[in-house]
Amino acid sequence: MGGMPPIAASATLPETTRRTAAPAWLVMLLVCAGQFLVVLDVSVVNVALPAMRTGLGLSELGLQWIVNAYVITFAGFMLLGGRAADIFGRKRIFVLGLALFTVASLGGALAQQPWQLIAARTVQGVGAAVLSPATLTILTTSFPTGPARTHAIATWTAVGAGGGAVGGLVGGVLTEYLSWRWVLLINVPVGALVLAGAALWLTESRQGAARRLDVPGAVLVTGGLALVAYGIVQTETDGWRSASALLPLAAGLVVIAAFLVVEARAKAPLMPLGLFRLRSVHSANGAMVLAGAAMFSMWYFLSLYVQNVLGYRPLEAGLSFIPHSLSIVLGSKIAPRLMNRLGAKTLAIAGAVISASGMAWQGTMDVDGTYLGTILGPGILMALGAGLTATPIAAIATSGAAPADQGLVSGLINTSRQMGGALGLSVLSTVAASRIEAGHGPKALADGYGLAFQVGSMILLGSILLMIIALPRRRADAAPG
């Protein structure tokens, strides 16, 4: 979800590596700066969305592609990025991903047409997918096993949480006092500075494996997801029976089926299908897809509601989300301790119930809403529940996997969360747009955004039901640290 900290993958990777000559603090600074940019860019654009729509003439449904173009490519290429870093060198892939991300940020900031901004966000997502896995593997290969590595991973996770938490505030400040273009342009000087530091001070390392990279798998899963999302969006304007909706939906399902065939036959598959025979893996990933579909859109619709209906300025919108951000970080921080007391399954269900109650409450929003009465209470519940849910689901997913597969399974959970978020945003945006177009003015907007939260709460109830039925109960899934 925008603002949710990343889930750290296991550090047990077979490899051959040379120790970096740079000080440990400098390595940590460089890779955490790269991860901060990736996570920040998921959330920073939310507050700028109304300004982007006005500046480029985007439609209500077209607006979601500013978010989804990034999320879909990020999710689709994330596993490929991690594999590429192991094979071709972590430093090389880090530099490549950051360069791609930085150039795409510049392209998005200079966009004059909606398609140009969406294209830039698509390339940004590819860059982020290449960059993000490399940041963690550089850390795990630069610090020895034990307290030093644990501290490095904890710092990486905290930086990711911080990027998500401050995204709304940063986006609000930049949009209010400069322009929406600066939410993308700010990445350019920071990215250039980190690139220079990485080129000078990071040392190359790689896993001594054959050079096999499942590019077809990454392209197919990304393309299939994008086609399905596009088909869902088309149903709002043309109906479920229209060719413009059915054709992309059918094509997307065919492409996803082709992806599964490719993965079954590939010698080094992007997603080894055999892992899904494990109950812990398939149940946790299924629950995460549904949870991501409901929770990811929270920031998107809240940002539109407070600005388009309540009339908040971008900075006011960013400030209004600070309690939400602190709640999601708090939930993530206390989840490991609660897991040891309650068990991972119980905590995951409890967190999802808290978030679902917040979404149902948020669904009662109307045109006369206030911050204290409409935004603060349900927002804290949604965010706190989201923070409590992610870590135990990830712990359950990895609990049944072999040590050599721990990193891959953690990557699958992150991918499932992002893919669920992308599809969920498509569905909920279509739901909201159908209600908005049936009315007029701010009241119709409030009704549409409220309906999106109501449907989101029902999706989250589906995730809760799946957790109750399918998740294995393991009190020892426990948390890191």
KEKOLPA-467141 format. One record per residue (C-alpha): x, y, z; residue number from 1. Coordinates in Angstrom, 2 decimals, decimal comma, always signed. Layout:
N
- X;Y;Z;k
- X;Y;Z;NUM
...
//
This chain:
481
- X;Y;Z;k
- +0,00;+0,00;+0,00;1
- +1,21;+3,53;-0,53;2
- +2,92;+4,26;+2,73;3
- +3,42;+0,69;+3,89;4
- +7,00;-0,19;+4,70;5
- +8,60;-2,89;+2,57;6
- +8,91;-6,45;+3,82;7
- +12,54;-7,39;+4,13;8
- +13,60;-10,55;+2,35;9
- +15,76;-13,18;+3,94;10
- +19,47;-12,57;+3,85;11
- +20,49;-16,20;+3,40;12
- +21,75;-16,07;-0,18;13
- +24,60;-18,21;-1,52;14
- +27,10;-15,90;-3,13;15
- +30,64;-14,88;-3,82;16
- +31,32;-11,29;-2,87;17
- +34,13;-8,89;-2,24;18
- +33,84;-6,67;+0,78;19
- +33,34;-3,02;+0,05;20
- +36,20;-0,68;+0,76;21
- +33,81;+2,14;+1,64;22
- +32,82;+2,75;+5,29;23
- +29,77;+0,76;+6,35;24
- +27,80;+3,92;+7,15;25
- +28,35;+5,23;+3,62;26
- +27,14;+1,98;+2,01;27
- +24,04;+2,11;+4,21;28
- +23,43;+5,77;+3,36;29
- +23,63;+5,19;-0,39;30
- +21,40;+2,12;-0,59;31
- +18,86;+3,48;+1,90;32
- +18,65;+6,69;-0,12;33
- +17,83;+4,61;-3,19;34
- +15,14;+2,67;-1,30;35
- +13,73;+5,91;+0,13;36
- +13,16;+7,27;-3,39;37
- +11,40;+4,09;-4,50;38
- +8,97;+4,02;-1,56;39
- +8,47;+7,78;-1,55;40
- +7,37;+7,72;-5,17;41
- +4,50;+5,35;-4,42;42
- +2,92;+7,84;-2,01;43
- +4,23;+11,29;-2,94;44
- +2,03;+11,68;-6,02;45
- -1,24;+11,08;-4,16;46
- -1,56;+14,63;-2,86;47
- -0,56;+16,03;-6,27;48
- -3,23;+14,07;-8,19;49
- -5,87;+16,86;-8,35;50
- -3,24;+19,32;-9,58;51
- -2,04;+16,79;-12,17;52
- -5,58;+16,30;-13,37;53
- -6,12;+20,04;-13,79;54
- -2,74;+20,62;-15,42;55
- -2,98;+17,83;-17,98;56
- -6,74;+17,45;-18,40;57
- -6,95;+13,89;-17,07;58
- -10,29;+12,14;-16,64;59
- -11,45;+10,69;-13,31;60
- -10,58;+7,18;-14,49;61
- -7,45;+8,25;-16,34;62
- -6,10;+9,70;-13,10;63
- -5,66;+6,24;-11,58;64
- -3,12;+5,33;-14,26;65
- -0,69;+7,87;-12,81;66
- -0,54;+5,52;-9,82;67
- -1,16;+2,19;-11,53;68
- +1,40;+2,63;-14,32;69
- +4,07;+2,78;-11,62;70
- +2,66;+0,05;-9,39;71
- +1,99;-2,50;-12,15;72
- +5,48;-2,34;-13,64;73
- +7,02;-2,21;-10,18;74
- +5,19;-5,40;-9,20;75
- +5,72;-7,17;-12,52;76
- +9,47;-6,63;-12,73;77
- +10,40;-6,80;-9,02;78
- +11,34;-10,49;-8,99;79
- +13,27;-10,07;-12,24;80
- +15,16;-7,15;-10,70;81
- +16,22;-9,26;-7,74;82
- +17,40;-12,08;-9,98;83
- +19,28;-9,66;-12,26;84
- +21,12;-8,19;-9,28;85
- +22,32;-11,63;-8,20;86
- +23,44;-12,62;-11,70;87
- +24,90;-9,45;-13,21;88
- +26,13;-7,71;-10,08;89
- +24,36;-5,78;-7,33;90
- +26,21;-2,51;-7,89;91
- +25,67;-2,61;-11,67;92
- +21,92;-3,25;-11,31;93
- +21,61;-0,64;-8,55;94
- +23,18;+1,98;-10,79;95
- +21,12;+0,90;-13,81;96
- +17,83;+0,96;-11,88;97
- +18,55;+4,32;-10,26;98
- +19,59;+5,87;-13,58;99
- +16,39;+4,62;-15,24;100
- +14,30;+5,88;-12,33;101
- +15,97;+9,31;-12,36;102
- +15,66;+9,85;-16,12;103
- +12,01;+8,75;-16,05;104
- +11,35;+11,19;-13,18;105
- +12,69;+14,01;-15,34;106
- +10,54;+12,87;-18,26;107
- +7,43;+12,83;-16,06;108
- +8,15;+16,29;-14,69;109
- +8,39;+17,68;-18,24;110
- +5,26;+15,89;-19,54;111
- +2,83;+18,01;-21,55;112
- +0,25;+15,30;-22,32;113
- -1,36;+12,64;-20,11;114
- +0,17;+9,77;-22,10;115
- +3,64;+11,25;-21,61;116
- +3,24;+11,31;-17,84;117
- +1,80;+7,77;-17,79;118
- +4,67;+6,52;-19,97;119
- +7,21;+8,15;-17,64;120
- +5,56;+6,58;-14,62;121
- +5,70;+3,19;-16,36;122
- +9,46;+3,51;-16,89;123
- +9,84;+4,76;-13,32;124
- +8,18;+1,55;-12,14;125
- +10,64;-0,58;-14,11;126
- +13,54;+1,39;-12,65;127
- +12,15;+0,99;-9,14;128
- +11,68;-2,77;-9,64;129
- +15,31;-3,10;-10,70;130
- +16,61;-0,80;-7,98;131
- +14,69;-1,90;-4,87;132
- +15,82;-5,57;-4,61;133
- +19,42;-4,50;-5,25;134
- +19,34;-2,12;-2,25;135
- +18,59;-4,95;+0,17;136
- +21,00;-7,47;-1,33;137
- +23,83;-4,90;-1,27;138
- +23,20;-4,47;+2,45;139
- +23,06;-8,19;+3,17;140
- +26,30;-8,80;+1,28;141
- +28,10;-5,81;+2,82;142
- +27,43;-6,63;+6,47;143
- +28,39;-9,88;+8,24;144
- +25,71;-12,17;+9,67;145
- +24,74;-11,15;+13,17;146
- +23,91;-7,86;+14,90;147
- +25,52;-5,71;+12,20;148
- +23,37;-7,20;+9,44;149
- +20,24;-7,15;+11,60;150
- +20,78;-3,46;+12,33;151
- +21,37;-2,72;+8,64;152
- +18,13;-4,45;+7,60;153
- +16,20;-2,72;+10,40;154
- +17,52;+0,63;+9,18;155
- +16,55;-0,22;+5,59;156
- +13,03;-1,13;+6,72;157
- +12,72;+2,04;+8,81;158
- +13,82;+4,18;+5,87;159
- +11,21;+2,49;+3,69;160
- +8,56;+3,19;+6,31;161
- +9,72;+6,79;+6,51;162
- +9,49;+7,23;+2,76;163
- +5,90;+6,09;+2,78;164
- +5,06;+8,12;+5,86;165
- +6,40;+11,48;+4,66;166
- +5,23;+11,06;+1,06;167
- +1,96;+12,88;+1,57;168
- +3,60;+15,78;+3,40;169
- +6,41;+16,12;+0,85;170
- +3,90;+15,99;-2,01;171
- +1,76;+18,64;-0,32;172
- +4,64;+21,05;+0,26;173
- +6,00;+20,71;-3,28;174
- +2,59;+21,00;-4,94;175
- +1,50;+23,95;-2,76;176
- +4,60;+26,10;-3,10;177
- +6,10;+25,01;-6,40;178
- +4,13;+22,75;-8,77;179
- +2,94;+19,16;-9,12;180
- +5,91;+18,67;-11,45;181
- +8,26;+18,95;-8,49;182
- +6,99;+15,75;-6,90;183
- +8,84;+14,05;-9,77;184
- +11,55;+16,62;-10,40;185
- +12,85;+16,36;-6,83;186
- +14,06;+12,84;-7,65;187
- +16,51;+14,15;-10,25;188
- +19,13;+15,93;-8,07;189
- +18,81;+13,32;-5,30;190
- +19,11;+10,48;-7,81;191
- +22,11;+12,07;-9,50;192
- +23,88;+12,53;-6,17;193
- +23,27;+8,91;-5,12;194
- +24,36;+7,70;-8,56;195
- +27,68;+9,51;-8,23;196
- +28,22;+8,09;-4,76;197
- +27,33;+4,56;-5,87;198
- +29,72;+4,72;-8,83;199
- +32,55;+5,90;-6,59;200
- +32,12;+3,89;-3,40;201
- +30,06;+0,75;-3,85;202
- +31,93;-2,47;-4,60;203
- +30,58;-5,04;-7,04;204
- +29,28;-8,41;-5,86;205
- +27,27;-11,15;-7,51;206
- +25,96;-14,65;-6,90;207
- +28,10;-17,19;-8,75;208
- +25,26;-18,59;-10,88;209
- +24,55;-19,23;-14,53;210
- +23,33;-16,21;-16,49;211
- +19,67;-17,08;-16,85;212
- +17,10;-14,37;-16,62;213
- +13,37;-14,91;-17,11;214
- +12,61;-11,75;-19,09;215
- +9,63;-13,34;-20,93;216
- +8,03;-14,18;-17,59;217
- +8,35;-10,60;-16,30;218
- +6,99;-9,11;-19,54;219
- +4,05;-11,53;-19,65;220
- +2,93;-11,05;-16,04;221
- +3,21;-7,26;-16,32;222
- +1,39;-7,14;-19,65;223
- -1,34;-9,49;-18,44;224
- -1,93;-7,45;-15,30;225
- -2,06;-4,19;-17,27;226
- -4,57;-5,60;-19,76;227
- -6,84;-6,88;-17,01;228
- -6,69;-3,53;-15,21;229
- -7,46;-1,68;-18,47;230
- -10,41;-3,98;-19,18;231
- -11,84;-3,36;-15,71;232
- -11,62;+0,41;-16,23;233
- -13,37;+0,16;-19,61;234
- -16,38;-1,52;-18,03;235
- -17,38;+1,74;-16,37;236
- -17,75;+3,70;-19,60;237
- -18,75;+0,93;-22,02;238
- -20,29;-1,80;-19,85;239
- -19,29;-5,39;-19,13;240
- -20,65;-6,65;-22,44;241
- -18,72;-4,23;-24,64;242
- -15,87;-5,39;-26,85;243
- -13,68;-2,57;-25,50;244
- -13,91;-4,17;-22,04;245
- -14,15;-7,88;-22,85;246
- -11,28;-7,98;-25,36;247
- -8,58;-6,58;-23,03;248
- -9,92;-8,67;-20,14;249
- -9,79;-11,83;-22,24;250
- -6,39;-10,90;-23,66;251
- -5,06;-10,25;-20,16;252
- -6,22;-13,66;-18,93;253
- -4,65;-15,33;-21,99;254
- -1,35;-13,54;-21,36;255
- -1,41;-14,56;-17,67;256
- -2,07;-18,17;-18,73;257
- +0,90;-17,91;-21,11;258
- +2,97;-16,65;-18,18;259
- +2,07;-19,75;-16,16;260
- +3,05;-22,00;-19,10;261
- +6,38;-20,20;-19,47;262
- +7,07;-20,48;-15,73;263
- +6,27;-24,20;-15,73;264
- +8,81;-24,84;-18,51;265
- +11,54;-22,32;-17,70;266
- +14,84;-23,65;-16,36;267
- +15,20;-20,61;-14,08;268
- +11,61;-19,37;-13,64;269
- +10,80;-15,97;-12,27;270
- +8,12;-17,55;-10,08;271
- +8,72;-21,27;-9,37;272
- +5,19;-22,66;-9,40;273
- +6,17;-25,56;-7,16;274
- +6,34;-23,16;-4,21;275
- +2,58;-22,68;-4,42;276
- +2,06;-26,30;-3,41;277
- +2,93;-25,12;+0,10;278
- -0,18;-24,13;+2,02;279
- +1,68;-21,34;+3,76;280
- +2,72;-19,79;+0,44;281
- -0,50;-19,97;-1,55;282
- -2,78;-19,00;+1,34;283
- -0,63;-16,06;+2,47;284
- -0,21;-14,73;-1,07;285
- -3,94;-15,03;-1,73;286
- -4,72;-13,14;+1,47;287
- -2,15;-10,49;+0,60;288
- -3,61;-9,93;-2,89;289
- -7,04;-9,25;-1,41;290
- -5,69;-7,15;+1,45;291
- -3,60;-5,12;-0,98;292
- -6,60;-4,63;-3,27;293
- -8,53;-3,06;-0,40;294
- -5,85;-1,16;+1,52;295
- -3,69;+0,27;-1,26;296
- -6,37;+2,67;-2,52;297
- -6,90;+4,31;+0,87;298
- -4,46;+7,17;+0,26;299
- -5,67;+7,69;-3,30;300
- -9,33;+8,26;-2,42;301
- -8,63;+10,17;+0,79;302
- -6,44;+12,62;-1,11;303
- -9,14;+13,20;-3,72;304
- -11,86;+13,56;-1,05;305
- -10,11;+16,12;+1,13;306
- -9,11;+18,27;-1,85;307
- -12,01;+17,88;-4,27;308
- -14,83;+17,76;-1,68;309
- -13,57;+19,41;+1,52;310
- -11,48;+21,99;-0,33;311
- -8,13;+21,33;+1,36;312
- -5,03;+22,86;-0,20;313
- -2,27;+20,35;-1,08;314
- -0,23;+21,23;+2,03;315
- -3,29;+20,86;+4,26;316
- -3,99;+17,49;+2,68;317
- -0,42;+16,34;+3,34;318
- -0,54;+17,50;+6,95;319
- -3,88;+15,79;+7,49;320
- -2,34;+12,41;+6,69;321
- +0,42;+12,59;+9,33;322
- -1,61;+10,67;+11,96;323
- -2,37;+8,01;+9,35;324
- +1,31;+7,66;+8,50;325
- +2,35;+7,46;+12,14;326
- -0,32;+4,80;+12,73;327
- +0,92;+2,57;+9,91;328
- +4,51;+2,87;+11,15;329
- +3,38;+2,12;+14,72;330
- +1,47;-0,96;+13,55;331
- +4,51;-2,21;+11,66;332
- +6,79;-1,64;+14,64;333
- +4,65;-3,40;+17,25;334
- +3,62;-6,29;+14,98;335
- +6,72;-8,44;+15,73;336
- +6,11;-8,30;+19,50;337
- +2,41;-9,00;+19,15;338
- +3,17;-11,96;+16,87;339
- +5,20;-13,58;+19,64;340
- +2,25;-13,25;+22,02;341
- -0,76;-13,88;+19,77;342
- +0,62;-15,89;+16,87;343
- +0,95;-14,69;+13,29;344
- -2,48;-15,86;+12,08;345
- -4,39;-14,24;+14,94;346
- -2,54;-10,95;+14,50;347
- -3,06;-10,90;+10,72;348
- -6,81;-11,43;+11,17;349
- -7,03;-8,84;+13,96;350
- -5,16;-6,24;+11,88;351
- -7,42;-6,84;+8,88;352
- -10,54;-6,55;+11,07;353
- -9,31;-3,21;+12,45;354
- -8,60;-1,93;+8,94;355
- -11,95;-3,17;+7,59;356
- -13,83;-1,40;+10,38;357
- -11,99;+1,80;+9,53;358
- -12,85;+1,43;+5,84;359
- -16,53;+0,83;+6,61;360
- -16,52;+3,94;+8,83;361
- -14,73;+5,95;+6,14;362
- -17,39;+4,84;+3,67;363
- -19,93;+7,02;+5,51;364
- -18,16;+10,20;+4,35;365
- -20,33;+12,94;+2,89;366
- -20,08;+16,41;+1,44;367
- -20,26;+18,05;+4,90;368
- -17,47;+15,98;+6,43;369
- -14,96;+17,39;+8,94;370
- -11,42;+16,37;+9,76;371
- -12,13;+15,24;+13,33;372
- -15,45;+13,63;+12,51;373
- -14,74;+12,10;+9,10;374
- -11,01;+11,73;+8,44;375
- -9,03;+11,22;+11,64;376
- -10,74;+8,27;+13,37;377
- -11,33;+5,95;+10,42;378
- -7,96;+6,88;+8,91;379
- -6,08;+5,82;+12,04;380
- -7,96;+2,51;+12,14;381
- -7,29;+1,77;+8,44;382
- -3,61;+2,60;+8,70;383
- -2,99;+0,86;+12,03;384
- -4,68;-2,29;+10,75;385
- -2,63;-2,23;+7,56;386
- +0,58;-1,97;+9,56;387
- -0,42;-4,88;+11,80;388
- -1,41;-7,16;+8,90;389
- +1,55;-7,19;+6,51;390
- +4,31;-8,59;+8,74;391
- +2,44;-11,67;+10,07;392
- +1,22;-12,61;+6,58;393
- +4,80;-12,42;+5,31;394
- +6,01;-14,47;+8,28;395
- +3,45;-17,20;+7,57;396
- +4,39;-17,25;+3,88;397
- +8,07;-17,81;+4,63;398
- +7,52;-20,22;+7,53;399
- +6,96;-23,26;+5,32;400
- +9,62;-22,53;+2,71;401
- +13,13;-23,94;+2,61;402
- +15,91;-21,57;+3,73;403
- +17,13;-21,17;+0,15;404
- +13,63;-20,01;-0,89;405
- +13,04;-17,50;+1,90;406
- +14,12;-14,47;-0,13;407
- +12,07;-15,56;-3,14;408
- +8,93;-16,08;-1,04;409
- +9,38;-12,66;+0,59;410
- +9,65;-11,19;-2,90;411
- +6,44;-12,98;-3,91;412
- +4,58;-11,46;-0,96;413
- +5,72;-7,96;-1,93;414
- +4,71;-8,65;-5,53;415
- +1,29;-9,97;-4,47;416
- +0,68;-6,85;-2,40;417
- +1,55;-4,52;-5,26;418
- -0,43;-6,52;-7,85;419
- -3,44;-6,67;-5,58;420
- -3,17;-2,93;-5,06;421
- -3,06;-2,24;-8,80;422
- -6,10;-4,39;-9,55;423
- -7,94;-3,06;-6,51;424
- -7,37;+0,54;-7,57;425
- -8,78;-0,27;-11,02;426
- -11,89;-1,90;-9,54;427
- -12,52;+0,73;-6,87;428
- -11,88;+3,65;-9,25;429
- -14,43;+2,17;-11,63;430
- -16,92;+1,74;-8,77;431
- -16,37;+5,33;-7,61;432
- -16,65;+6,74;-11,14;433
- -19,98;+4,97;-11,74;434
- -21,49;+6,68;-8,66;435
- -19,89;+10,06;-9,44;436
- -21,26;+10,15;-12,98;437
- -24,77;+9,45;-11,69;438
- -24,82;+12,75;-9,76;439
- -23,45;+16,27;-9,83;440
- -20,91;+18,33;-7,93;441
- -19,12;+17,65;-4,63;442
- -21,96;+15,50;-3,28;443
- -21,54;+13,03;-6,14;444
- -17,77;+12,97;-5,55;445
- -18,24;+12,25;-1,84;446
- -20,76;+9,51;-2,61;447
- -18,39;+7,93;-5,15;448
- -15,37;+7,97;-2,87;449
- -17,49;+6,65;+0,02;450
- -18,74;+3,79;-2,11;451
- -15,14;+2,89;-2,97;452
- -14,35;+2,54;+0,74;453
- -17,48;+0,46;+1,33;454
- -16,57;-1,95;-1,46;455
- -12,99;-1,98;-0,21;456
- -14,17;-3,06;+3,23;457
- -16,05;-5,97;+1,63;458
- -12,93;-7,03;-0,29;459
- -11,02;-6,93;+2,98;460
- -13,69;-9,11;+4,60;461
- -12,99;-11,64;+1,84;462
- -9,32;-11,54;+2,80;463
- -10,24;-12,10;+6,46;464
- -12,39;-15,10;+5,56;465
- -9,53;-16,57;+3,53;466
- -7,13;-16,05;+6,44;467
- -9,50;-17,80;+8,86;468
- -10,01;-20,79;+6,57;469
- -6,64;-21,23;+4,88;470
- -3,76;-19,71;+6,85;471
- -1,83;-22,25;+8,93;472
- -1,61;-21,42;+12,61;473
- +1,99;-21,18;+13,75;474
- +2,80;-19,36;+16,97;475
- +6,46;-19,53;+16,09;476
- +6,26;-17,66;+12,82;477
- +7,81;-15,10;+14,38;478
- +9,04;-12,11;+13,75;479
- +12,42;-10,87;+13,09;480
- +14,08;-9,36;+16,06;481
//
